[in-house]
Amino acid sequence: MKAAPARLHIGPIAFTLQGAASVSPIRYPSWPYDAFLRPPPGVQPARELLVDVSAPGRPAPSRPPEYAAGRNWACWREGDARVLAAGWQNRAAARFLCRVDRRLRRAELFVDGDPSDAPLRYPLDQVLSWGLLARCGGALLHAAGVERAGVGRALAGRSGAGKSTLSGLCAGEGWQVLNDDRVMVYPDAAGWRVAGTPWHGSGRFAGNRSVPLAALHLLQQDRRDVAERLTANDARLALLEVASVPWFDEEWSQGALNAIAALTGDVPVFRLRFTRSPGAIRALESAA
């Protein structure tokens, strides 16, 4: 017997988390995850991962990981499955250990702690989203997402590029901010969309919305405000610096690369040189 499941909806993907009868109902009481317990308006999940949650935790594999993101998280391959662990170093049991099948249909999540308290969270939810997005033709970008009149723009850049700064300027001019650090871009039957995620930046913008994507802007702080359109080839190369490409898995990484190629063929990409002034918004609006 299973406890009542919880569902996280992020852009075109969904995680259904269910615990054993001994596990209390899974909850996400804190901001920003509570906003993602419902699907974005007008969006049906394109991919869904069923996650069985239990305790106690389990130790990470004793052999060196295939890939480790510093001390943040690591992954191993076990046959056709992937093992992901967070909080795994110098611990008898990993804080979170997830075993997911290659097809990304079902996963087991072992929690060293209370398994009902937001068990799937950063960074493992973000890592799993890379694989799920690869299967729906999308990608995760280091980008802010802003919306005006139901149309979205992605403002891409690495840390320090000005994503939160420009998001704040947009908010001051009446735009809706989906997120100021990580957004999902993905295609549907009508074209490309941009969706907010729970993984916000210093501006703490994290909205659960998905809107049509009109343009993508690569940010560069400057002494002037101007948007310069890039060729599709230049845009593809530039996006490799801001896209999450999971190189440790060939299928996942190829899916992300295919998404970048399709995106830059369908959506205009601009180099947005901007100042920390409302003039940046005029440059953003001039690029269509």
N, C-alpha and C positions, 0 to 999 in steps of 0.2 A: 504493500500500500504506500502511496506517495502523498506527501503534503501538497497543498494547493500551490501550483507553480507561479512564478513571477516571470514577466517578460520585459526585456529591454529592447527598445526599438531605436535604432540609430540609422538614419537615412534609409537605404533599401534593404538593410539586414535586421534580423531579430535574433535574440538569444532567449530561449525558453529554459528557465532554471527550475529544476524540481529537486526536492530533497526527500529522503526517506521519511517514513511516518514519525520517526524519532526527532526529526528536525522541525523546529518551529517554522511557521510561514516565513519565507524569504522576504526581506524588507530592504528598501533603499530610502531611509528616512532623511538623508542629508542632501543638500544642494551640491552639485547640479543633477545628480542621477535621477532624482524623483521626477523631473520633467520628462524623462525618457521611458517612463513606464507605460506610456501610451504611444501609438504610432503617430508620426507626423501627419497632419491633416492631408487627406487625399492620397496617401501613399500606402501601397500594399507591399509587404516584404517580398523581395525577389529571392532571398536566401535566408534560411533559418537554421540555427544550430541548437540542438537539444542538449542541455548540459545537466548531468546528474551530479548533484552536490552532496558531499558527505564529509564526515570527520571520523577519526582524527586525521591529521596530516600524514603525508608519506615522505620518505627521504627522496631527494633527487638522485638520479643515477650516479654511481660512484666514479664512473669514467669521466674524463674531461668533456665538456659540452661541445657540440658541433659549432655552436655560435653562442657568444655571451655579449650582452650589451652592458659592459662594465659590471657593476654589482647590482644592476637593476633587474635583469631577467636573463634567462638562458634557455636553450633548446637542445634536445637530443632526438635522434631518430631511433625508433624501435619497430623494426619491420616496416609495415605500411603506415604506422602511426607516428605522430609527433608528440613529444613530451615537452611541455613548457613549464618553467618554474620561476617564481618570483619570491624573493626573500629566502634564497636557497643556500647562501654561503655561510659556513660555520654554524650550521643548525642541524640537529638530529632529524628534523622534519622540515620540509620547505613550508614557508608561510602559505603559499598557494602552489599547488601542483596540478597541472591539467594534462590529461592524455586524450588526444583527439584523433579520430580516424582520418585517413588521407582524403576521403571524399567530403570531409567537413559536414557530416550529417549528425554526428553524436560525439559527445565528449564526457569524460569523467573529471570532476574537479574535487580535489581533496584539500580541505582547509584545516590548518593548524590554529584553531581558535573557534569562534562561534560561526558555524556554517550558515546561519540564517541572516547574518549581518553583512549585507552587500558582498556576497562571496566572489562574484566576478566583477573586477574593477581594474583600473589602470595599474600595471601596464598590460595585463594579459588580455583584457577585452579589446584593447587596441591592436595587439599582435594578431589575435584571431580575426579581427575585422579585415586585416590585409588579405588573408586567404579567402574570406567570404566575398570581399569586393572583387577580387580577381575573377571569381566565378560569375559575377554579374556585370563584368565589363567596366568596372569603376576603379577608383584609386583614392587614397587618402593623401591630402596635400597639407604641407605646412603653409597654411593660408587662413586669412580671415574671410568671412562670408558676410556680405552686406546686401540688403534688399530694399528696393524702393518701387512702389506701385506694382508689387507682385513679381518683380524681375530681379534676379540676383547677379552679383559680381563676386569673383574670388580675388582676393588681394594677397598674393603669394610672396613669401620671403622667409629666409632663415631667421634665427633669433637675432634681434636687434635691427631688423630691416624696417620696422615701423608699423607692423600689423596692428598692434594695440593702439598706437598713436592715431593712425588713419581711421581705425574703427571708431575711436572716440570722437574724431572730427565728424565722421558720418552720422553718428548718433546725435551730435549737436545740431546737425542740419536736418534732422527728422527721418533719417534712414533707420531701418531695423537691422540690428546686428545679430547674425546667426551664431557666430563664434569669432573670437579674435586670435585663434592660433591653429586650429585643426578643422578642416572641413572635408566632407566626402563629395566627390564629383562622380556622376554615373549617368548612363543613358537610360531613357525609357522610350516608349513608343512615339512620344512627341519631340524628343530631342534630349539635350543634356540638362541635368539638374545639379544644384549645389545644396548640401544639407549640413545643418549644424551638428555638432557632436558634444559630448560632455567634457571633452579635453580642452579646457579653455586656457587662455594666457593671462597676462597680468591685468588686463582690463576686466576679467571675470564675466565675459559674455559667453553664454552657452544656451542657445535656444533650440528647441526641438521643432524645427521647421525645414521644409524642403521646397525650393522654388526653381523655376526655369533659370538656367545659367545663360546670361547674355554675353559675357566677356570675362576673360581672365587677365589680371594685371600683375606683372612682376615688379615689385617695389624697389625703388632706389631713391634714397634721400638725397636731395639736391638743393641748389639755390634757386631753382625755377620749378614751375608746375607745368608739365607737358607730358602727353601720352604719345608714344611712338609705336606704331604697329610693327610686329615682327613677322617674318616669313614663317611658314609652318615648320621648316627645318630648324631655324634658329629657336623657335618656340619649344620644339621637342628637346633640344639640347639644354635649354635653360630650365625646363621643367624637371629634368633629372636632378637638379640641385634642391628642389623643394618637394618632390614626390617621395612618399614612403615606398621604396622598392625593396622587398624582402629577399635580398640576394641569397640568403641561406636556403631557400626552397625554389627550385627551378620553375615549378608550376605557378607558384604565387608570384614570383618576380616576372615571369613572362606575361602573366595576366596584367600586371601593373604597367609593363612596357607597352602592351597592346592598347591599354586604355589611354596612355599618354599620346600614342600615335593617332588614335581615333579622335581624341579630344582636340588636338591641335589642327586636325583636318577639318573639324566641324565648327569650332568656336574661335572667334578672333582673340588673339593674345597680344597684349601691349606691354611695353616697358613704360612704367609710370614713374617719372621723375617728379618728386614732390617735396614741398616744404611743409613745415608744421603750421600751416595757416589754412583758412577756408578756401584759398585759391586752389588747394589740392583737390577739393571737391569739384570745382569747375573743370579741372583737367580730367578727372574721373568721368564726369558726365559727358564730356566732349567725345570720349572714346566709345564708339558703338560697334 
